[in-house]
Amino acid sequence: MNYSTIKTAVACSLVAALGFAETAQAQEPTVFGGRSQYRTWTIGVNGGFTTPSVLIGGSNSFGKELGLFEYKLREYYGISLRKQFSNWFGLEGNVNRGRIFAHNEGGAKTWYNTSWPGVDPAGYESAETSVQYSASINGVFQFATIDFLRRENAVNFYASVGLGLLAYNPVGYTDAEGSTGAWDNGGNWGQERSDGAELTGDKDYKKATNIPVGVGVKFKLSDRVALNLGYTMNFVDDKTLYGPVLDRATNDKFSYTYAGLEFSLGSSSKPDLTWHNPVSTLYDELKDPSLRNELEALKQRVSTLEGLVDELSRDEDGDGVSDKFDKCPGTPAGTQVDGAGCPIKFPEPVVKETVSATYSNIQFEFDSSVLKTESYATLDRLSSELRESGATVTLDGHASAEGSEAYNLNLSRDRANSVKQYLVNSGVDAAKVNVQAFGESAPIASNATEEGRVLNRRVEIKK
């Protein structure tokens, strides 16, 4: 696969990952609730050293396969800016500069165009490349962001791939120490130089595209600061990163090993999306004592409802009214009875149209249609009045503005149906309970604040 195909594949992969992150964000409001509630921008600084090789193998321009500690290391440093789109994907811009040094311990290499004045075809044993700048856009994929031992996200493993531009100038030397000058890339390849120094100015630098591929690990030092350790392989779309080597068949490459600090930007009241992990959130919720207490209360309520269902199912005279509510037990078979189990004496039963009391709204948690235990007293009082009066009631479901309108409409309907099911389970005639869904269209408070959104997650009981 040539470099053009690789560059196209990398660019398409970044666009696809960005689109998938946006789609996941839109379709999973229960996981994130919107990026606006997180800090998503990060700025970083880094520094380290370069080697003229990569871990996956191959040789440098001097044809020598060397280990990491056989190279003469050179400094490299830079800055980064990242936008986090989800807990697993972000886009990061990087700008770096520094130097790369390559040499051949076993002897010299032959260079291109040996007819140039002052060029010794076998006299160059090393080259030092000055990188004026290396700028790239990278997709950063986080694949582990949790520390179960401390129940918080403190370690972050990641991989990255991107596409960039490299501006560089190699200088050749006749020894392996980089001290005896030979040539440079400032329009003077092949010209003998006594000091080995490169020329200055933008015109001296050659440009080539670059594909950085890296892995790393981050450690959360505080709510704002993280330590970043990483290794990046740089595949350069050129064969002259270390000079015009004769018979060079493959493109050049180099690696960057670094350490750095990252600083989270934004409001201190918001958590950093980089360190958010749904698994960690679920773990913390399961360890929440209030959740366990509520679960135990729900278990007791379910047990009570099961006993009530058994009691309601008994109907000894077979008139369709359970013994618990049958005020005329022993009705002869085939007799038409009213809701109290008594023979009908009027053509139409007299039914009150409304409930007589005013009831407070039934509130719900974010993205939930599960009834809170504190709403049971209100619903039990409503159930008792409905059963005694035979009145009709309307339940209006509402939601706050997080998520899409269609999602919130369904959520508001589920909340109203949860209240209806509770009333029906307690003996209220299902035909007497009407349900309406309004979604986020009828707020009673501002959705710009959490206090307002809490009030909007409700079911209203209408006469």
Secondary structure as UniProt FT lines:
FT   HELIX           3..27
FT   TURN            29..31
FT   HELIX           35..37
FT   STRAND          41..51
FT   TURN            55..56
FT   TURN            61..62
FT   HELIX           68..70
FT   STRAND          74..84
FT   STRAND          89..103
FT   TURN            105..106
FT   TURN            114..115
FT   TURN            117..118
FT   TURN            121..122
FT   STRAND          126..144
FT   TURN            148..151
FT   STRAND          155..173
FT   TURN            176..177
FT   STRAND          181..184
FT   TURN            189..190
FT   HELIX           202..204
FT   STRAND          206..220
FT   STRAND          225..236
FT   TURN            241..242
FT   TURN            246..247
FT   STRAND          253..265
FT   TURN            268..269
FT   HELIX           273..275
FT   HELIX           278..286
FT   HELIX           289..312
FT   TURN            316..317
FT   TURN            323..325
FT   TURN            329..330
FT   TURN            333..334
FT   TURN            339..340
FT   STRAND          362..363
FT   TURN            366..367
FT   HELIX           373..375
FT   HELIX           376..389
FT   STRAND          393..397
FT   HELIX           405..425
FT   TURN            426..427
FT   HELIX           430..432
FT   STRAND          433..437
FT   TURN            439..440
FT   TURN            447..448
FT   HELIX           450..456
FT   STRAND          458..462
//
